[in-house]
Amino acid sequence: MNNKSFPHLMPEGRIGPMSTPNRVVLPAMDMNVSEGGEIVQSEIDHYAARAIAFPYGVA
């Protein structure tokens, strides 16, 4: 990705007091694997694999 293709996505973003390197965000999604509202290892593994397979958020 580059700034010419996505000029409004690539600049630094802000969410309240937190800054982000760009404005690309992966929202929370429900996979129905939580136990009592806690994150479980299978969810961590899923998002880790996704980050490796789709480093720019493109699925």
Rosetta blueprint (number, residue, H / E / L):
1 M L
2 N L
3 N L
4 K L
5 S L
6 F L
7 P L
8 H L
9 L L
10 M L
11 P L
12 E L
13 G E
14 R E
15 I E
16 G L
17 P L
18 M E
19 S E
20 T E
21 P L
22 N L
23 R L
24 V L
25 V L
26 L L
27 P L
28 A L
29 M L
30 D L
31 M L
32 N L
33 V L
34 S L
35 E E
36 G L
37 G L
38 E E
39 I L
40 V L
41 Q H
42 S H
43 E H
44 I H
45 D H
46 H H
47 Y H
48 A H
49 A H
50 R H
51 A H
52 I H
53 A H
54 F L
55 P L
56 Y L
57 G L
58 V L
59 A L
